[in-house]
Amino acid sequence: MRVLVIGATGAIGTALIPQLTARGHSVTGTSRSAAKADALRALGGEPVALDVLDAAAVREVVAGARPDAVVYQATALAGMRFGRSLDKAFGPTNRLRAQGTDNVIAAARAAGVAKLVAQSFAPYRYAHAGALACTEDDPLLADPPATARETFAAMAHLDAAVTDAGGVALRYGGFYGHPDPMLAAIRKRQYPLIGDGRGIMSFIHLHDAAAATVLALEGAGGPAIYNVTDDEPAPARDWLPALAAAIGAKPPRRFPEWAARLVMGAGLSMMTEARGASNARAKKELGWSLRYPTWREGFRAIGA
């Protein structure tokens, strides 16, 4: 197929393009900066500069690429700094997930593109009740913290808009397998274990995330939502010390919940009450298998 990857220089895009070209697909990749053209060519893609928030430019690029499929992976996470407000930190990405998604869908529809696959997110989103590993049919968190409402709304908008258009939304787990500011924070013991560390996290190695994306592109019929996560959602008390050990860092510091609440406010509940995500549907319907079935193997690999 001719595949247009929008947001091709991000973490998932750089892992995805080589897998697509290895399977014989022709790839056009976009980034906001023309300076990244050489990097995209080295990955195997034909580079195009694009601001996804410019609707006319999106229509022009999609029409010019004449793709059989569009993969939407645009985020603005590079260099992002976290604080008390998730909405402030994720503001630019929220616009890409809302306005950007709408622009891409409109352009794809106008160009008659048959397939659309888009990046969504699984961690922290499921309701804090019931199973510890939630399926795509389980309820999402109905009342997110006030400082995260715009972020949750943007993710919900993307899921709904993509599936309403007949596309596939992939709720990825927390990415690892590339330079990650979280690792620097862990090395400096700036990523603490809060309370009893009961909050659940679902991870996915970038190689496995890209592999699932290729399969969704090649075989999945929409509309559909898939959790693209590994086999073992895990509480922070398990995965955080393991990751520190894997990269040769000291064990994480421990903060009581009352102290963390002074810094994180209402957002603390996302860390301490979060549920994980089950990957059963993606494995069954996409025929997906993982190089790193759990974060245990994956963390050892990045620490090697």
C-alpha positions in Angstrom: 0.0 0.0 0.0 0.9 3.7 -0.3 0.9 4.8 3.4 1.0 8.3 4.7 2.4 8.5 8.2 1.5 11.8 9.8 3.8 12.6 12.7 6.5 10.3 11.3 9.5 11.6 13.4 7.9 10.8 16.8 8.8 7.8 18.9 6.3 5.5 17.3 6.7 6.9 13.8 10.5 6.2 13.7 9.8 2.6 14.8 6.9 2.2 12.4 8.4 3.3 9.0 11.1 0.7 8.8 8.6 -2.1 9.6 6.2 -0.8 6.9 8.9 -0.6 4.3 10.2 -4.0 5.2 6.8 -5.4 4.4 6.8 -3.7 1.0 4.7 -0.6 1.7 5.6 2.7 0.1 5.7 5.4 2.9 5.4 9.1 2.9 6.2 10.6 6.3 5.4 14.1 7.6 7.0 16.2 10.3 6.5 19.9 11.2 10.1 20.6 10.4 11.7 20.3 6.9 15.0 19.9 8.8 14.0 16.3 9.6 13.8 15.3 5.9 17.1 13.5 5.9 16.2 11.5 9.0 12.9 10.4 7.3 14.7 9.4 4.2 17.2 7.3 6.2 14.2 5.5 7.8 12.8 4.7 4.3 10.1 7.3 3.9 9.6 10.2 1.5 9.5 13.3 3.6 6.9 16.1 3.6 6.7 19.1 6.0 3.3 19.6 7.4 1.5 21.5 10.2 -1.5 19.3 11.0 -3.4 22.2 12.5 -3.4 23.8 9.0 -6.5 22.2 7.5 -5.7 23.4 3.9 -2.2 22.1 4.1 -3.4 18.7 5.4 -5.8 18.4 2.4 -3.0 19.3 0.0 -0.6 16.8 1.5 -3.1 13.9 1.6 -4.3 14.6 -1.9 -0.7 14.8 -3.2 0.4 11.6 -1.5 -2.5 9.6 -2.9 -2.4 7.2 0.0 -4.3 3.9 0.4 -4.0 4.5 4.1 -3.3 7.2 6.6 -1.6 6.5 10.0 -2.0 9.5 12.3 0.7 9.6 15.0 1.2 13.3 15.6 1.9 14.5 19.2 3.9 17.3 20.8 5.6 15.4 23.6 9.2 16.2 22.9 10.7 18.3 25.6 7.4 18.3 27.6 7.7 19.2 31.3 5.2 17.8 33.7 3.6 19.8 36.6 0.5 19.9 38.6 -1.6 20.5 35.5 -1.7 17.7 33.0 -3.8 19.9 30.7 -1.0 22.5 30.6 1.7 20.0 29.8 -0.4 18.2 27.2 -2.0 21.4 25.7 -0.3 21.2 22.3 -0.9 17.4 22.0 -4.5 17.9 23.0 -4.9 20.3 20.0 -3.4 17.7 17.7 -5.8 15.0 19.1 -8.8 17.2 18.6 -8.4 19.8 15.8 -5.6 17.8 14.1 -7.6 14.6 14.1 -10.6 16.4 12.5 -8.4 17.9 9.8 -6.9 14.5 8.9 -10.3 12.8 8.8 -11.7 15.5 6.6 -8.7 15.4 4.2 -8.8 11.6 4.1 -12.5 11.6 3.3 -12.1 14.2 0.6 -9.3 12.1 -1.0 -11.2 8.8 -0.7 -8.7 7.2 1.6 -10.0 3.8 2.6 -8.0 3.2 5.8 -7.3 5.3 8.8 -5.3 4.2 11.9 -4.6 6.7 14.7 -2.7 6.9 18.0 -4.7 6.9 21.2 -3.7 6.0 24.8 -4.7 3.5 27.4 -3.0 4.2 30.8 -4.9 6.1 33.5 -8.1 6.3 31.4 -10.2 3.4 32.6 -12.6 3.7 35.6 -11.1 3.0 39.0 -13.3 0.0 39.6 -13.7 -3.6 38.5 -10.9 -5.5 36.8 -7.3 -4.5 37.2 -6.8 -5.1 33.4 -9.6 -3.5 31.5 -10.9 -4.3 28.1 -11.8 -1.8 25.4 -15.5 -2.2 26.4 -15.0 -1.3 30.0 -16.0 2.2 31.1 -13.5 5.0 31.0 -12.9 7.3 34.0 -16.1 9.5 34.1 -14.7 12.3 36.4 -11.0 12.9 35.7 -9.2 15.4 37.9 -10.0 19.0 37.0 -6.4 19.6 35.8 -6.7 16.7 33.3 -10.2 17.1 31.9 -9.1 18.7 28.6 -6.5 15.9 28.1 -9.1 13.2 28.7 -11.6 15.0 26.5 -9.1 15.2 23.7 -8.4 11.5 23.8 -12.1 10.7 23.9 -12.6 13.0 20.9 -9.9 11.2 18.9 -11.4 7.7 19.7 -14.9 8.8 18.7 -13.9 10.7 15.6 -11.7 8.0 14.3 -14.2 5.2 14.8 -17.1 7.3 13.6 -15.1 7.6 10.4 -14.7 3.9 10.2 -11.1 3.9 11.3 -9.0 2.1 14.0 -7.9 3.8 17.2 -4.9 2.2 18.9 -4.8 2.8 22.7 -1.1 2.3 23.2 0.4 1.6 26.6 3.3 3.7 28.0 6.0 3.7 25.4 9.6 2.6 26.2 12.6 1.5 24.1 13.8 5.0 23.1 15.5 7.9 24.9 13.0 8.8 27.5 13.1 11.6 30.1 11.5 9.2 32.6 14.8 7.3 32.7 16.7 10.4 33.5 14.3 11.2 36.3 14.7 7.6 37.7 18.4 7.9 37.6 18.2 11.0 39.6 15.7 9.4 42.0 13.1 12.1 41.0 10.5 9.5 40.1 9.2 8.4 43.5 7.1 5.4 44.6 3.9 6.9 46.0 2.2 5.3 49.0 2.0 1.5 48.6 2.5 1.7 44.8 -0.8 0.1 44.0 -1.6 2.1 40.9 -1.5 -0.1 37.7 0.4 0.8 34.6 0.4 -0.9 31.1 3.5 -0.6 29.0 4.5 -1.4 25.4 7.9 -1.5 23.8 8.0 0.6 20.7 8.9 -2.3 18.5 5.8 -4.2 19.5 3.7 -1.0 19.2 4.8 -0.6 15.7 4.2 -4.2 14.9 0.6 -4.0 16.1 0.1 -0.8 14.0 1.3 -2.6 10.9 -1.2 -5.4 11.5 -4.0 -3.0 12.2 -3.2 -1.2 8.9 -3.0 -4.4 6.9 -5.8 -6.4 8.3 -8.1 -4.8 10.7 -11.5 -3.6 9.5 -12.9 -0.5 11.2 -14.4 0.9 13.2 -12.4 -0.6 16.1 -10.5 0.3 19.2 -7.6 -1.9 20.4 -5.5 -1.7 23.6 -1.9 -2.1 22.4 -0.2 -3.1 25.6 1.9 -5.9 26.9 0.7 -9.0 28.7 1.3 -7.8 32.3 -0.3 -4.6 33.6 1.6 -4.0 36.9 1.5 -1.9 40.0 4.2 0.7 40.4 5.7 -1.2 43.4 6.7 -3.9 40.9 7.7 -2.1 37.7 9.4 1.0 39.1 12.1 -0.7 41.2 12.6 -3.2 38.3 13.2 -0.4 35.8 15.6 1.4 38.2 17.6 -1.8 38.6 17.6 -2.5 34.9 19.3 0.9 34.1 21.6 0.7 37.1 19.9 3.3 39.2 19.3 3.4 42.9 15.9 2.2 44.2 13.2 4.9 43.9 12.5 7.1 46.9 9.2 6.6 48.7 6.7 9.4 49.3 3.6 9.0 51.5 0.3 9.8 49.7 -0.3 12.9 51.8 3.0 14.4 50.8 2.5 13.6 47.1 -1.0 15.1 47.2 0.6 18.5 48.1 2.4 18.4 44.8 0.0 16.6 42.5 -3.4 17.6 44.0 -6.4 15.8 42.6 -4.2 14.2 39.9 -2.7 11.8 42.5 -5.7 9.5 42.1 -4.6 8.7 38.5 -1.3 7.4 39.9 -2.6 5.5 42.9 -5.9 4.1 41.6 -5.2 3.5 37.9 -6.2 0.3 36.2 -4.3 -1.4 33.5 -5.4 -2.5 30.0 -6.0 -6.0 28.6 -4.4 -6.7 25.1 -6.5 -9.8 24.5 -8.6 -8.3 21.7 -5.6 -7.1 19.7 -3.8 -10.4 20.0 -6.8 -12.4 18.9 -8.2 -10.1 16.2 -4.9 -8.8 14.7 -2.9 -12.0 15.2 -0.3 -9.9 17.1 2.5 -11.5 19.0 5.0 -9.5 21.1 8.8 -9.5 21.0 8.7 -8.4 24.6 5.6 -10.0 26.2 6.0 -8.1 29.4 7.9 -5.1 30.7 10.2 -7.5 32.6 11.9 -8.7 29.4 11.7 -5.3 27.8 13.3 -3.5 30.7 16.1 -5.9 30.8 16.7 -5.3 27.1 16.9 -1.5 27.4 19.2 -1.9 30.4 21.6 -4.3 28.6 
